[in-house]
Amino acid sequence: MARRPQVFLLVTCEHGGNRVPSRWRSLFTGGAALLASHRGLDIGSLAMARRIAAAFGAPLIASRTTRLLVDLNRSIGHPRLFSAVTRPLPRAERDRILARHYEPYRREVESSIARHVTAGRRVLHVSSHSFTPELDGEVRNADIGLLYDPSRRTERRFCDEWHAALAAADPALRVRRNYPYPGKADGLTTHLRRLFPGNRYLGIELEVNQRHPLAGGTSWRRLQRSVIAALAEALH
Ligand SMILES: [Zn+2]
C-alpha cells in the first residue's frame, strides 16, 4: 500500500497589517480611518496566523503592508489588484509597487511550496483571512469560513474533517464552507492550484468573522484555540 505523503504545513497572511511604506504615505493623507477599517487590513488575521504557526512549529509568511497599496490575494490583471487609492497612479509607479511589495511575497510563497513538493511532501497551505461582520447592509451569518476548491478531493476531504472537528470543539461556532466567498474565486490559493497538483498542494483559506477579534478577550482566545485544536485533529 502506498504511504501517505508527509504533510508540511505552511501558514500565510496576505492582509495582516495596514502599514504604508514611506514612498507612498502621502497618498493616504487623511486616510487613517480607511486604513484602520476592514478595507485597510484583515483585522485579527495576523494574530490567528501567528497562533497557528506557533502551535504547529510551522513557517509563517505574512505581510503587514496595507492591502490598499496592492492586494496580495489578487492576480496580476485583476481589476481590484490595486485599490481606489493606487489605481490612478501612473503605470511605472504601479509596476514599482508590484516589484517591491507583490512579487517578492508571491515568489516566497511559491518557492516555499515548490521546495517541499519537490522533496515529495504534501503541502497544506492555510491562508489566514478575516471578513467584516456586515457588508453593504448584509449581516454575515458565520463565525468561520473554510474556502477551498470543491473539485479537489483532497481539499474537500480535509475541510470535511476540519469542519467536523470544529463543530466538536465548539458546537456554538457557525462554520460554513466557501463562505463568504467561493474558494475558487481569484486569490493566492487559486493561483497556486494552477502550479501544483491536488495530491501535492492543498490551499485552504481560513476566514474568521472580525467581530471576534474586535470583541477580543476570552471568546476570541477560545475561538483561536478551537481552530488550532480542530486543525490538529484534521491533520492527524
Ligand atoms: Zn483577506
Boltz pocket constraint, residues with backbone or C-beta under 6 A from the ligand:
constraints:
  - pocket:
      binder: B
      contacts: [[A, 14], [A, 15], [A, 42], [A, 73], [A, 128], [A, 129], [A, 130]]
      max_distance: 6.0
